[in-house]
């Protein structure tokens, strides 16, 4: 599950723009920065109710700062929004329709570990993949395939250990928005992630970056229907980020927040609306320029090109629903195609948006 190249590109955008192993290509829609809060779709004129449970964040760590270069003409020292801290949050659907997309994510991973270790050297970064559906997918095995393939979950999850894994989970493993450290079921990592620092997210200094990234991001396809927007809001909420919470210390007030949402379907499971998610994100980050929103979503099929087996396409007149409505509200945003053979070009292109945010976000 190696699509987490975004972390490396944060540095690529804020300094040396040469990212080894990745290049731009087709399947990328780049959106220029616009006035904050301006949406091209959905009702964004209203504001949702305030919710104190999702407005606080804490600064819990410091990192060794370094000069990130002058590629964006920041002059000497680090640009305002890249003061050594970047929080990267991924919300990835894990339904049965995501099998092809999982392969694309894996295809995007080669070279990433070397890149992130080189480009983010000296930076204080957090990388978390949020639980998208308030469900631990191991139950899909226990209640289904384990009965036929004991002691494993069958050919799609041969490493799953029936009967044992349910005794190892905690409440956070089924908490909406909590960091994933025990991906289970078909196509998943099927092991408990042991992360440096003992958090539910990766931090700087992780000695086994390759293994850690794959463990938290190989989510598989045995999850429930995800309320993607509500999972995002929950991941940033005070209740999960407070001391003792599932995501204790992940969200930092003085860090640039980069969110990537990956799904091949509409968000029909969230009962709330994009303008409410936006309000809560801004309550947590204070400034829309402190957020870079990225979406890997279905795009129309290109006439003349063979369709990707198992991939979801949208007709030109269709839209991407609530996910796109939310992303369009932020000034720094970019889109990728779920059917692309690799997501590396998307993340490469998205680096431009991250670079722009680095130059405008000033931590309060």
ABEGO torsion letter per residue (X at the ends): XAAAAAAAAAAAAABBABBBGBBBBBGBBBBBBBBBGBBABEBAABBBBBBAAAABBBBABBBBBBBAEAAAGAEBEBBAAAAGBBBBBBBBBABAAAAAAAAAAAAAABGAAAAAAAAABGBBBBBBBBBAAGBBAAAAAAABAAAAAOABAEAABAABBBGAAAAABBAAAABBGBBBABBBEBGBAGBBBBBBGGBABBBBGBABAAAAAAAAABAEAABBBBBAAAAAAAAABAAAABBGBAABGABBAABBBBBBBBBABBBAABABBAAAAAAAAAAAAGBAAABBBBBBBBBBBBBGBBBBBGBBBBBAABBAEAAAAAAAABABBBBBBAABABAAAAAAAAAAAAAAAAAABBBX
